[in-house]
Amino acid sequence: MLLNNYKKYQPSYMFFAALLFAQGVAAAPVTDNLDVGGALRARFDYDPDRDIQKLSFDTFRIDVNYNSDTWIGSAQYRFYGGSYPYDYVDSIGDVSFPAWAWIGYKFDESQQVQVGINQMPFGLLPYYGSTFYLGLGNVVGLEDVHNLGVKYIKDDADWNLQAGFYPSDGGQWKGTSRGGKSFSTNVAAADDYVVDGSDNDEKNKLVLRLARKLTIAGWSSEIGGSLLTSTLENQDTGKDGRRSVFAAHYLGKNGPWGVQLQATRQHMDPKNAGTDKVVTFGSFDGTFNVASKGNLYLADLSYDLPGSYWLISGVKLYGNYSRFDKSESSFKDSERFILGTSFSFKELWIALEWLHGKNDPYLGGSSYTQSLGAGGSNQWENQIYANIGYYF
């Protein structure tokens, strides 16, 4: 009995043991320009409807950053496995992949170029809101996406211009999925369990983003627009389809208050062997269908509490809503609402969130493979989620 319990909770024990060790570790400055660090994180999931109440190891990651007057670079590699929701593999590292890995050159203080696996400059940056769990923008392949290519950035006092060209995605690394062995959500080859799944290879992705910085009624603001276009090369039919995405966004900050808004139109015209109404995407060792055509709307409101409270500091309160309206009339729309807080507790950074979703592949047991396509349970599902991290 004791041995079985140890095996069941071994990843959690490993996390806390490693955390005790990490308390004496800090980011290591290898040189004046090079730093090596990382993070060790646990997660807590509570879903009474599915009888889930788990404290688990979440992630171990290694970060490398370089910064000089001219050369810059950044890389991050992540390790998962051995505990929920990756308890189908035996050990930490059985699911692993880079989040990004790029080098860059600074022409001057306002201009730079990055080459490698870098973040696609689309919409609100770096994230579509304040949440740790992220919204539906992430699972439709737009938020926090890092692909292999080259990106140019021009950032001055008034304007931010970014242009990226990505011949391919960030590759497939270690895991069990056919097309989801990656950090970023990209067009993918469907696993066998995905009904109406497709096998597309997204190539030659061109992304443009232009944003204007200004002050509106006391709000430090950014108003911008983004464009994405790419080729969807179907591996079954040998025919090329197209993906086109347009977005407008607003970012505002006034004292402790923050607002983020975005409206996005995604139009995919695949040449699948089966239905063209969905395209398969994948990430984090899984694949699922996404409606080919739809509108994504999101809104985020946040408030930074001033000062410290005993051992707690840096408290942020936030609410985030995202909705994916699908153009196909028979498909059920997807929604996700997150109400949460993030804060530091001594050396730990913690996010605690209430997740409320409808036809959401990651919430409440709605269909993982079809929720963003034709739809899932079509009812509101609830979960409590927390992430506890030590960053060094």
Legacy VTK file of the C-alpha trace (Angstrom):
# vtk DataFile Version 3.0
C-alpha trace
ASCII
DATASET POLYDATA
POINTS 392 float
0.000 0.000 0.000
2.735 2.471 0.944
4.667 1.619 -2.207
1.598 2.115 -4.397
0.865 5.483 -2.804
4.470 6.538 -3.313
4.315 5.631 -7.000
1.002 7.450 -7.356
2.306 10.707 -5.880
5.987 10.325 -6.793
6.066 13.299 -9.225
4.563 15.571 -6.538
7.115 14.365 -3.978
9.860 15.004 -6.514
8.588 18.523 -7.085
8.641 19.479 -3.427
11.992 17.812 -2.822
13.465 19.657 -5.778
11.820 22.855 -4.575
13.589 22.592 -1.226
16.865 22.188 -3.086
16.064 25.066 -5.449
15.542 27.527 -2.595
19.301 27.969 -2.549
19.599 28.346 -6.317
19.333 31.526 -8.355
19.697 32.355 -12.034
23.367 31.849 -12.838
25.104 34.712 -14.670
27.649 32.749 -16.697
29.101 35.991 -18.073
28.070 39.636 -18.006
25.864 38.908 -21.022
24.776 35.279 -20.538
22.295 34.012 -17.907
21.104 30.463 -17.295
17.975 29.884 -15.213
14.688 28.066 -15.292
11.585 27.135 -13.343
10.112 24.272 -11.363
6.313 24.206 -11.217
3.464 22.208 -9.694
-0.231 22.320 -10.564
-3.486 21.720 -8.693
-6.618 20.631 -10.554
-10.066 20.381 -8.986
-13.085 19.237 -10.985
-15.753 17.555 -8.805
-17.885 16.598 -11.819
-15.053 14.373 -13.089
-13.832 13.395 -9.622
-10.466 15.095 -10.206
-8.597 16.490 -7.216
-4.887 16.319 -7.931
-1.704 18.065 -6.839
0.864 17.159 -9.479
4.269 17.976 -10.882
3.725 20.341 -13.800
6.889 21.492 -15.547
10.625 21.738 -15.313
12.195 24.170 -17.717
15.633 25.517 -18.548
16.094 29.118 -19.759
19.139 30.572 -21.508
19.309 34.288 -22.313
22.021 36.371 -23.961
22.102 40.163 -24.315
24.889 42.446 -25.499
25.052 45.781 -27.308
24.508 44.051 -30.633
23.800 40.304 -30.212
20.830 38.835 -28.357
19.306 35.407 -27.969
16.916 33.295 -25.926
16.024 29.622 -25.565
13.689 27.668 -23.314
13.233 23.891 -23.102
10.391 22.245 -21.142
9.976 18.817 -19.550
6.602 17.194 -18.748
5.383 13.702 -17.871
4.849 11.169 -15.108
1.849 12.906 -13.504
-1.565 14.339 -14.372
-2.416 15.109 -17.133
0.609 13.239 -18.511
0.200 10.210 -16.263
-0.048 7.995 -19.361
3.765 8.222 -19.681
6.171 6.904 -17.080
8.671 9.641 -16.393
9.375 13.351 -16.396
10.800 14.180 -19.814
8.806 11.593 -21.745
6.981 14.644 -23.103
9.408 17.487 -23.808
10.069 20.222 -26.354
11.530 23.694 -26.786
9.208 26.654 -26.299
11.565 28.843 -28.337
15.202 29.089 -29.419
16.478 32.066 -31.390
19.410 34.401 -31.891
19.160 38.054 -32.892
21.050 41.144 -33.935
20.311 44.703 -32.798
20.880 47.312 -35.483
20.255 50.020 -32.888
18.081 50.567 -29.798
14.872 50.458 -31.856
15.569 47.796 -34.493
16.429 44.112 -34.327
16.101 40.865 -36.249
15.534 37.396 -34.736
16.261 34.057 -36.424
15.156 30.652 -35.139
12.071 29.476 -33.230
10.630 32.857 -32.219
7.214 34.238 -31.283
4.855 34.964 -34.133
3.986 38.709 -33.940
0.194 38.539 -34.130
-2.323 40.502 -32.056
-1.777 41.387 -28.413
1.762 40.666 -27.260
3.117 38.744 -25.504
-0.244 37.244 -24.414
-3.942 37.801 -25.069
-4.660 38.724 -21.456
-3.501 38.331 -17.862
-4.280 34.654 -17.246
-1.817 31.823 -16.701
-4.072 29.204 -18.331
-4.516 31.411 -21.437
-7.688 31.844 -23.469
-9.099 30.300 -26.629
-6.681 32.344 -28.748
-4.013 29.868 -27.718
-5.899 26.752 -28.763
-6.911 28.127 -32.184
-3.216 28.628 -32.960
-2.696 32.379 -32.571
-1.591 33.201 -29.012
1.929 32.419 -27.749
2.887 30.650 -30.997
6.611 30.195 -31.730
7.622 28.991 -35.198
10.862 28.556 -37.133
11.701 31.620 -39.177
12.959 35.184 -39.214
11.353 38.264 -37.606
12.098 41.982 -37.919
11.122 44.412 -35.123
11.046 48.215 -35.306
9.965 49.708 -31.964
10.120 53.452 -31.246
8.228 55.905 -29.062
5.158 56.010 -31.321
5.058 52.869 -33.453
5.732 49.158 -33.233
6.218 47.331 -36.527
6.911 43.597 -36.679
7.148 41.323 -39.708
7.857 37.597 -39.665
8.342 34.885 -42.258
8.082 31.271 -41.070
8.771 28.518 -43.624
7.668 25.880 -41.087
6.548 25.357 -37.500
8.878 24.605 -34.591
9.085 20.873 -35.334
7.998 17.685 -33.572
9.965 16.670 -30.489
9.318 14.065 -27.775
5.906 12.609 -26.914
3.288 10.111 -27.985
1.221 12.220 -30.405
1.561 12.079 -34.164
1.377 15.833 -34.679
1.213 17.431 -31.221
4.746 17.008 -29.867
5.271 20.754 -29.515
4.804 23.724 -27.202
2.982 25.927 -29.717
-0.438 25.133 -31.160
-0.018 24.709 -34.910
-1.696 23.010 -37.847
-0.825 19.327 -37.427
-1.189 15.740 -38.598
-4.149 14.236 -36.738
-3.796 11.291 -34.395
-5.891 8.218 -35.128
-8.381 9.088 -32.376
-9.422 12.358 -34.089
-12.617 11.758 -36.071
-12.567 13.806 -39.323
-8.927 14.603 -38.616
-6.708 15.998 -41.355
-3.008 15.994 -42.222
-1.903 19.469 -43.265
1.555 21.001 -43.215
1.445 24.787 -42.780
4.214 26.453 -44.777
5.492 29.908 -45.697
3.619 31.745 -42.976
3.829 35.525 -43.430
2.851 37.669 -40.432
2.621 41.473 -40.245
1.783 43.558 -37.182
1.569 47.347 -36.862
0.642 49.133 -33.632
0.365 52.810 -32.668
1.206 53.978 -29.133
-0.762 56.934 -27.775
-2.537 58.326 -24.729
-6.354 58.343 -24.712
-8.152 60.082 -21.811
-5.303 59.290 -19.432
-4.859 55.702 -20.647
-1.465 54.671 -22.025
-2.731 52.818 -25.063
-1.776 50.727 -28.046
-4.045 50.258 -31.056
-2.973 47.813 -33.730
-3.755 45.410 -36.511
-2.282 42.102 -37.645
-2.318 39.941 -40.775
-1.363 36.287 -41.234
-1.357 34.296 -44.459
0.059 30.836 -45.144
-0.147 27.734 -47.321
-1.877 24.585 -46.042
-0.211 21.710 -47.880
-2.383 18.619 -47.482
-0.339 15.424 -47.216
-3.211 13.154 -48.345
-4.460 14.978 -51.435
-1.240 16.744 -52.434
-3.230 19.964 -52.884
-2.559 23.367 -51.340
-5.118 25.293 -49.329
-4.827 28.649 -47.617
-5.032 30.134 -44.121
-5.811 33.849 -43.708
-6.211 35.638 -40.374
-6.900 39.305 -39.583
-7.045 40.984 -36.167
-7.494 44.382 -34.515
-6.465 44.927 -30.899
-6.412 47.495 -28.102
-4.147 47.531 -25.038
-4.664 50.106 -22.276
-3.093 50.862 -18.892
-4.201 53.502 -16.401
-2.555 53.219 -12.989
-3.468 49.799 -11.545
-6.094 49.117 -14.228
-5.401 47.209 -17.418
-7.613 46.454 -20.433
-6.960 44.200 -23.424
-9.355 43.719 -26.333
-9.058 41.860 -29.629
-11.285 40.835 -32.528
-9.975 38.254 -35.011
-11.235 36.656 -38.213
-9.736 33.255 -39.115
-10.497 31.820 -42.567
-8.982 28.499 -43.587
-9.623 26.876 -46.961
-8.022 23.418 -46.653
-7.939 20.749 -49.362
-8.551 17.794 -47.055
-9.264 14.256 -48.139
-12.390 14.390 -45.963
-14.376 17.373 -44.716
-12.998 20.872 -45.261
-15.064 22.285 -42.402
-12.329 21.557 -39.848
-8.530 21.616 -39.717
-6.549 19.563 -37.185
-4.212 21.433 -34.830
-1.904 20.057 -32.182
0.282 20.874 -29.161
1.221 19.527 -25.715
1.128 15.925 -26.987
-2.372 15.952 -28.458
-4.306 16.845 -31.610
-7.834 18.186 -32.104
-10.059 19.787 -34.733
-10.656 23.523 -35.155
-13.453 25.021 -37.264
-12.042 26.229 -40.575
-13.822 29.568 -40.388
-14.755 31.677 -37.398
-14.364 34.858 -35.391
-12.395 35.035 -32.148
-13.306 37.728 -29.610
-11.525 38.361 -26.341
-11.578 40.865 -23.483
-9.382 41.096 -20.395
-9.684 43.394 -17.374
-7.031 43.454 -14.647
-6.199 45.353 -11.463
-2.824 45.472 -9.673
-3.161 45.718 -5.897
-0.545 48.074 -4.406
1.834 47.100 -1.604
2.443 43.826 0.205
0.299 41.730 2.526
2.338 39.730 5.039
4.393 37.392 2.801
2.306 38.110 -0.306
3.219 40.744 -2.892
2.581 41.645 -6.518
-1.108 40.757 -6.391
-3.011 41.006 -9.678
-6.762 40.389 -10.041
-8.171 39.654 -13.480
-11.072 38.441 -15.551
-10.670 37.123 -19.092
-13.325 36.146 -21.628
-12.763 34.594 -25.055
-15.286 33.332 -27.593
-14.848 31.473 -30.868
-17.889 32.050 -33.111
-17.840 29.452 -35.874
-19.154 30.294 -39.329
-20.591 26.826 -39.912
-24.192 27.105 -38.684
-24.353 23.522 -37.418
-21.242 23.967 -35.226
-21.563 24.923 -31.564
-19.594 28.015 -30.548
-16.835 27.788 -27.928
-16.397 30.052 -24.896
-13.927 30.358 -22.020
-14.158 32.655 -18.987
-11.375 32.847 -16.408
-11.521 34.691 -13.107
-8.263 34.628 -11.199
-5.389 36.137 -9.294
-1.617 35.876 -9.436
0.849 36.831 -6.707
4.223 36.104 -5.140
4.435 34.189 -1.856
7.988 34.492 -0.567
10.049 32.799 -3.320
7.055 31.285 -5.116
4.890 32.740 -7.882
1.308 31.444 -7.793
-1.690 31.714 -10.114
-5.139 30.639 -8.857
-7.950 30.564 -11.413
-11.588 29.558 -11.788
-12.073 28.161 -15.301
-15.546 28.286 -16.821
-15.966 26.985 -20.362
-18.410 25.778 -22.977
-17.362 23.534 -25.888
-13.813 23.958 -24.641
-11.432 21.044 -25.343
-9.536 21.520 -22.084
-12.371 22.074 -19.597
-14.879 19.880 -17.834
-14.630 16.772 -19.972
-16.118 18.344 -23.102
-14.868 16.583 -26.237
-11.118 17.153 -26.542
-11.007 16.455 -30.269
-14.246 18.133 -31.430
-15.066 21.017 -29.042
-13.367 23.660 -31.212
-14.792 22.016 -34.325
-18.389 20.810 -34.406
-18.653 21.215 -30.627
-18.604 19.164 -27.449
-20.953 18.840 -24.504
-22.483 22.266 -25.272
-22.880 23.052 -21.583
-20.904 25.194 -19.143
-18.190 23.288 -17.316
-16.174 24.420 -14.273
-12.733 23.726 -12.869
-10.356 25.218 -10.302
-6.741 25.453 -11.413
-3.597 26.630 -9.639
0.002 26.787 -10.756
2.790 27.085 -8.191
6.247 27.929 -9.491
9.753 28.605 -8.303
11.657 30.632 -10.907
15.421 30.821 -10.767
LINES 1 393
392 0 1 2 3 4 5 6 7 8 9 10 11 12 13 14 15 16 17 18 19 20 21 22 23 24 25 26 27 28 29 30 31 32 33 34 35 36 37 38 39 40 41 42 43 44 45 46 47 48 49 50 51 52 53 54 55 56 57 58 59 60 61 62 63 64 65 66 67 68 69 70 71 72 73 74 75 76 77 78 79 80 81 82 83 84 85 86 87 88 89 90 91 92 93 94 95 96 97 98 99 100 101 102 103 104 105 106 107 108 109 110 111 112 113 114 115 116 117 118 119 120 121 122 123 124 125 126 127 128 129 130 131 132 133 134 135 136 137 138 139 140 141 142 143 144 145 146 147 148 149 150 151 152 153 154 155 156 157 158 159 160 161 162 163 164 165 166 167 168 169 170 171 172 173 174 175 176 177 178 179 180 181 182 183 184 185 186 187 188 189 190 191 192 193 194 195 196 197 198 199 200 201 202 203 204 205 206 207 208 209 210 211 212 213 214 215 216 217 218 219 220 221 222 223 224 225 226 227 228 229 230 231 232 233 234 235 236 237 238 239 240 241 242 243 244 245 246 247 248 249 250 251 252 253 254 255 256 257 258 259 260 261 262 263 264 265 266 267 268 269 270 271 272 273 274 275 276 277 278 279 280 281 282 283 284 285 286 287 288 289 290 291 292 293 294 295 296 297 298 299 300 301 302 303 304 305 306 307 308 309 310 311 312 313 314 315 316 317 318 319 320 321 322 323 324 325 326 327 328 329 330 331 332 333 334 335 336 337 338 339 340 341 342 343 344 345 346 347 348 349 350 351 352 353 354 355 356 357 358 359 360 361 362 363 364 365 366 367 368 369 370 371 372 373 374 375 376 377 378 379 380 381 382 383 384 385 386 387 388 389 390 391
